[in-house]
């Protein structure tokens, strides 16, 4: 079984920006509902943003108007542009691929830390 691979995490000051990327060599992302999820210490994993096969996006209220999810069908990558970052955005961010015909695929996660 293949794996989703996230990159782009790191340490950023409040108000700054980061761009996360997710790559996969074993699935065609355009036919899955792709998503970004995050898990902060002591909290449950939560949905951040998703994009379905038709291109419809969905965001959690906490990141709406600050984060943008996008998918490049040619490169088979999924990105998350994060602007105006806040300390409460600190978490491990996971890429996910979901469908009705298979169990969800998850990446290993990338750490995002927002701190001054």
VMD Tcl script that draws the C-alpha trace (Angstrom):
set ca {
  {0.00 0.00 0.00}
  {1.30 3.44 -0.86}
  {1.50 6.45 1.36}
  {0.59 10.09 1.25}
  {3.61 12.30 1.94}
  {3.21 15.73 3.47}
  {5.79 18.51 3.44}
  {6.07 22.20 4.22}
  {5.51 22.33 7.95}
  {7.67 24.35 10.30}
  {7.86 27.20 12.78}
  {6.24 30.51 11.90}
  {5.38 33.67 13.82}
  {1.77 34.69 14.40}
  {0.40 36.42 11.34}
  {2.76 34.55 9.05}
  {2.11 32.08 6.24}
  {2.99 28.50 5.38}
  {2.18 26.26 2.44}
  {1.73 22.54 2.99}
  {1.93 20.02 0.18}
  {0.85 16.40 -0.12}
  {2.06 13.99 -2.77}
  {0.99 10.47 -3.70}
  {2.33 8.06 -6.27}
  {-0.21 5.28 -5.77}
  {-3.54 7.02 -6.27}
  {-4.98 9.64 -8.60}
  {-6.00 12.41 -6.22}
  {-8.56 13.89 -8.59}
  {-11.00 11.00 -8.06}
  {-10.83 11.10 -4.26}
  {-12.11 13.51 -1.67}
  {-8.83 14.94 -0.50}
  {-8.48 16.72 2.79}
  {-6.27 18.30 5.40}
  {-6.83 17.42 9.04}
  {-4.96 18.48 12.14}
  {-4.43 17.27 15.66}
  {-3.20 19.45 18.48}
  {-1.74 17.96 21.69}
  {-4.49 16.58 23.90}
  {-7.17 17.13 21.27}
  {-8.98 15.01 18.72}
  {-8.10 15.13 15.05}
  {-10.28 17.67 13.26}
  {-11.07 18.50 9.67}
  {-9.41 21.63 8.34}
  {-10.37 21.62 4.67}
  {-11.54 19.20 1.99}
  {-11.91 19.20 -1.77}
  {-13.99 16.59 -3.56}
  {-13.62 15.12 -7.03}
  {-15.82 17.86 -8.45}
  {-13.65 20.58 -6.97}
  {-16.05 21.64 -4.24}
  {-14.20 22.85 -1.15}
  {-15.22 22.84 2.48}
  {-13.50 24.57 5.39}
  {-13.82 24.51 9.14}
  {-15.11 27.78 10.54}
  {-11.82 28.32 12.38}
  {-9.77 28.55 9.17}
  {-12.30 29.94 6.69}
  {-10.98 33.02 4.87}
  {-7.42 32.27 6.04}
  {-6.63 28.87 4.51}
  {-7.03 27.73 0.91}
  {-7.02 24.11 -0.25}
  {-6.09 23.34 -3.84}
  {-5.33 20.34 -6.00}
  {-3.07 20.06 -9.03}
  {-4.30 17.18 -11.16}
  {-1.26 17.27 -13.44}
  {1.25 17.08 -10.62}
  {-1.08 14.91 -8.50}
  {-0.50 17.08 -5.45}
  {-2.66 18.67 -2.79}
  {-1.75 21.99 -1.18}
  {-2.91 24.00 1.79}
  {-2.04 27.68 1.79}
  {-2.23 28.99 5.33}
  {-2.25 32.73 5.93}
  {-2.70 34.86 9.04}
  {-1.61 31.98 11.20}
  {-2.52 31.97 14.87}
  {-0.99 30.11 17.82}
  {-4.14 27.98 17.95}
  {-3.29 26.66 14.48}
  {-0.36 24.79 16.03}
  {-0.85 21.08 15.35}
  {0.29 18.12 13.32}
  {-1.33 18.41 9.91}
  {-2.34 15.29 8.01}
  {-3.23 14.73 4.38}
  {-6.11 12.34 3.69}
  {-7.65 10.63 0.67}
  {-11.16 9.27 1.09}
  {-13.55 7.38 -1.15}
  {-16.54 5.07 -1.02}
  {-14.55 2.07 -2.31}
  {-11.58 1.92 0.04}
  {-10.50 2.72 3.56}
  {-9.08 6.24 3.99}
  {-5.42 6.86 3.27}
  {-3.43 9.07 5.63}
  {-0.02 10.65 5.56}
  {2.46 10.61 8.41}
  {1.79 14.23 9.31}
  {3.80 17.44 9.33}
  {4.24 19.71 12.35}
  {3.10 23.31 12.17}
  {4.07 25.52 15.09}
  {2.88 29.12 15.34}
  {4.81 30.98 18.01}
  {6.72 34.18 18.58}
}
mol new
graphics top color blue
foreach p $ca { graphics top sphere $p radius 0.5 }
foreach p [lrange $ca 0 end-1] q [lrange $ca 1 end] { graphics top cylinder $p $q radius 0.2 }
display resetview
